[in-house]
Structures are given as C-alpha cells and as structure tokens.
Amino acid sequence: MLKTVLIVFGTIFIAELGDKTQLAVLALKSKGISGIGIFTGSMIAFAILTGMAIFLGDWLNANIPINIIQKVASVSFIVIGFLMWFDKI
C-alpha cells in the first residue's frame, strides 16, 4: 500500500509541476484571496476530480479491453502533440 501511495504521489507531483492549476492558485493568491480558502477549495476540487477519474477508470477497465484504452490514449497524446507543434492549441 505504501509503495502504491509513493508511486502515485511521485507521478502526480511531477505531472502537476508548473501546470495551469498552479498558475490559477498563484493568480488567486496574488489578488489577496485567503491562502486557507484557496487551499481548501483546491483540495475539495482535486478530491472530486480524482474520485471521478477513479470511477471512470473502473468503468473503462470493466467495459473496454486495456489494449484499446492504451491505443486510444497513445493516439490522443500524439494528436495533441502535433496540434501543439503546429500552434493549433
């Protein structure tokens, strides 16, 4: 269990460094909004979004073969990469 927690923590921590959520929190704090309020609101939002992702992941796992999920995710990342490369998003 601890190994799983540490792997998830490390993965999420690295993935979220410098993302738009951090910039939003920075912007909110720079406007003088309470740090406790920002922290509480963002933690509630993350908890809800994480719960939704877990339930969706369970549903996908139960209804769609993993190789299809991996292929769709791979193609999606490639398409997004090309769109970003050509300044379309």
C-alpha positions in Angstrom: 0.0 0.0 0.0 2.7 2.4 0.9 4.6 1.7 -2.3 1.4 2.5 -4.3 0.9 5.7 -2.4 4.5 6.8 -3.0 4.3 5.9 -6.8 1.1 7.8 -7.2 2.4 10.8 -5.2 5.6 11.0 -7.2 3.8 10.6 -10.5 1.1 13.3 -9.7 3.6 15.6 -8.1 5.9 15.6 -11.2 3.0 15.8 -13.6 1.4 18.8 -11.9 4.6 20.9 -11.5 4.0 24.2 -13.2 0.7 23.3 -14.7 -2.3 25.7 -15.2 -3.7 24.8 -11.8 -0.6 26.1 -10.0 -0.8 29.3 -12.1 -4.5 29.7 -11.2 -3.7 29.3 -7.5 -0.8 31.8 -7.9 -3.1 34.3 -9.6 -5.8 33.9 -6.9 -3.3 34.4 -4.1 -1.8 37.4 -5.8 -5.3 39.0 -5.8 -5.2 38.8 -2.0 -7.6 35.8 -1.6 -7.1 33.8 1.6 -4.5 31.1 1.4 -6.6 28.8 3.6 -9.6 29.4 1.3 -7.6 28.7 -1.8 -6.1 25.6 -0.3 -9.4 24.3 1.0 -11.2 25.0 -2.3 -8.5 23.5 -4.4 -8.3 20.3 -2.3 -12.0 19.8 -2.5 -11.9 20.3 -6.3 -9.0 17.8 -6.6 -10.7 15.3 -4.4 -13.9 15.4 -6.5 -11.9 15.3 -9.8 -9.8 12.4 -8.6 -12.8 10.5 -7.4 -14.4 11.0 -10.9 -11.2 9.8 -12.6 -11.1 6.7 -10.3 -14.8 5.8 -11.1 -14.2 6.4 -14.8 -11.1 4.3 -14.7 -13.0 1.4 -13.0 -15.8 1.7 -15.6 -13.3 1.7 -18.5 -11.4 -1.2 -17.0 -14.6 -3.3 -16.7 -16.0 -2.4 -20.1 -13.1 -1.8 -22.5 -10.0 -4.0 -23.1 -6.8 -2.5 -21.8 -5.1 -2.6 -25.1 -7.8 -0.5 -26.7 -7.5 2.1 -23.8 -3.8 2.2 -24.3 -4.0 2.7 -28.0 -6.6 5.4 -27.7 -4.5 7.2 -25.1 -1.4 6.9 -27.2 -3.1 8.3 -30.3 -4.6 11.1 -28.3 -1.3 12.2 -26.9 0.3 12.1 -30.4 -2.6 14.1 -31.9 -2.4 16.7 -29.1 1.4 16.8 -29.6 1.1 17.5 -33.3 -1.6 20.2 -32.7 0.7 21.9 -30.1 3.6 21.6 -32.5 1.7 23.4 -35.2 0.3 26.0 -32.8 -3.3 24.8 -33.2 -3.9 24.6 -29.5 
